[in-house]
């Protein structure tokens, strides 16, 4: 009877020891798992990231903007993280931004087709771990406006240039010229950094249609401008 009791006590102590070790392992695994979740699934611990709060003033209905997108870049213009919100929210937060002192925020207001109608940019943003840095963004029209030759005018085939107004945030402009108002084919499809384009090889007595779009340094593109026509003699 005494031997049985001793064996029982030894087994009980063993089970208790196994239970304590198991609880310890569960505690460690749970702690590590919680840290991974808080770090954004491998994007670094909570001490490595912060948030950027964005506000914008756009008349969504009048402008045709349906979605606002915010993207954060580093000092080398490399993309870090971004998010998007319905325009009607007028504010949003980009979460999980790596900490740093020279972050750049680019905000775009887009129509339902993804064309950028409005654009704003803020540089030199400092992102602090575990904090939200609020930024007021001035968003401006990102749509090109044609200026010359006047719509429907007639010019010498070999003595004119296409001109349009400069757009804030533009890196380059794409111009298309066609003899067809639907642009099913083009005689010019080119990209320039200036706000003027001088064609060559145009025929006399021909009507040409032309349009321009804007592209920024992050490859965001505007919608096409109005289509203007010009006749040659």
N, C-alpha and C positions, 0 to 999 in steps of 0.2 A: 504493500500500500504506500509506503514511504517512497519507494522508487518511482511509482507511477506519479505521485504528487510532484516529485522533483522534476520529472520529465515534462509534466504539464507546465510548471513554472518556467522551465527553460524555453519551451515553445512559445509561451506567452511573451517572454522578454524578446525573443527573436522577432515575433510578429510586430511588437511595439516599435522595435528598432527599424524594421522595414517600413512601417507606416510613417515614421518621422522622416526618413530619407525620402520617401515618395512625396510627402508634403513639401519638402524642401525643393525637390526637382520641379514640382508643379509651380511653386512660387517663382522660381528662376525663369522658367519658360514663360509664365504669364507676364513677368516684368519685361523680358526681351520682346515678346509679342506686342505689348503695349507701346514700347518705344518705336518699333517698326511702323505701327499704324500712325503714331503721332508724327513720324518723319515723312509722311506722304508716300509710303510704299517704296522706300529706297532712295528718296530725294534728299536724304540727310536728316539729322535729328531736328527736333523743334528749335534747337539753338542756332540752326544754320539758315533759317528762313524767316521771312516776315511777309506782310501784305501791303498792297498799294490800293488805297481807296480812290475811286474816280468819280467825278461829277461832270455833267455836261448840260448845256443849255441849248437844246435844239427843239424847234417846233416840228415835232415828228410828223404830224398829219400834213402840214403845209409843205414840208420839204421832201416828203416821200421816203424818209428814213424809217426803216422797220427794225433794224438791229444795230447796236453799237458794240464795237469790239475793242478791247484793250490788250495790247501786247507789250511786254517788257523785254528790253534788250540790254546787253552789257556794253562796256565802253568800246568794244570792238564791233558793235552792231550785230552781235550774235544773238539769236533768239533764245530767250530763257523760258518764259511761260506767258500764258494769256488766257483770256476768258471773254465771253460775250453775253449780252443782256438785251432784253427788249428796250427799244428806244424810250418808251414811256416810263421806264423806271427812273431815268435821269440820274442814276448813280449805280455804282457797282464796285466790287472788290476783286482784285486779282490776287488769289491766294498762292502761297508757296513760292514767293520770290526769293531767290538766293540773296543773302545779305551782301551789301556792297555800297560804295559811295558815289558811283557814277552810272546809275541806272537811267535808261531812257524809256519813256512811255509814249507809245504811238496809239492814238485813239482814232478810230474810223467809224463814220456813220454810213451804213450801207442800205441800199434798197433791197427789195425781195429777190433780185437777181444777183446780188452780191457786188454790184457796182458801188464804188466809194463815192458818195456825194459830199461828205464833209470829212475833214481831217484835222487833227491837232497833235502837237508833239511837245513833250516836256523833257528836258535833259537835266543831268546833275542831281538826280533823285538819290537820297540816302535811304537805304532799306535797313532797318534795325531788327535784330532777332526778336521774334515774339511780339512785334508791334505792327500797327497799321499806319503807314505814311499816307496822309490824305493829300490829294493833288487836285487843284482846280484847273481844268483843261479848257483852253480857248480853241474851239473847233471852228474852222473856216470852210467856206465853200471850196470844194475840190473839183469843180466843173469848169472846163475851159470855155472861154468866150471868144468867138471869132471876131476879127476886126477889119480885115481888108484882104482882097478887094470886096467892096460892098456886095451884098447878096443880089444876084441878078444883073450885075454890071457887065460891061464889055471892055476888054483890055487887049493890048497887042500881045500876040502869042509868045513873043520872045522878050518881053520887057516888063515883067511884074513879079511880085512875090506874094505868097500866102502869109498872112500875119494873124496873130492871136495874142490875147492878154496873158501875162505871166500868172502863175498860180503858186501860192505859198506851199512849200513842201514838195514841189515838183523836182524830180531829178532829170526827167526827159519827157518828151512829147512824141506821140505817134500820130502821123498824118497819113490819111488815105485820100486818094484822088481817083475818080472813076468817071467814065462816060455814061454810067448807069446809076440812077438815083438810089438803087437798092444795093449797090456795091457788090454785085455778084462777081464782077471782075474789077481789078484795079490797074491803073497805069502808074500809080505811085503808092507804095506802102513802106514808109520809112520812119525811122526814129531819130530825133535830133534833140540836142540840149538847149537850143535857142528857141525863140518864139517867132521865128520866121523861116520860110522855106522857099527857095527860088527854083522853080521847075525849068526843065529844058526839053526841047523836042516836041512841044505842043503843036498841034495842027491848027491852021486858020479855020474860021467858020465852024468851030466845035464848042459845044457846051460841056463844061466839066463840073462835077459835083465833088465837094470836099468836106472833110470833117477831121476833128482832132480829139485825142484823149490824153489824159495825164497819167504818168507813172512815177511813183516815188522811189526812194532808194531801197525800200523793202519789198518792191514788186507789187504794191497795192495799185490798182488801176481804177480810174474814174470811168463813168459812163461816157459814151461818145457825145461830142458836142452836137449842136444843131447841124443840119446839113445845109450848106450854102452852095449856090451855083455861080459860075462865071463863064461868060462867052468870050471867044477869041476872034480876032480879025487879022 
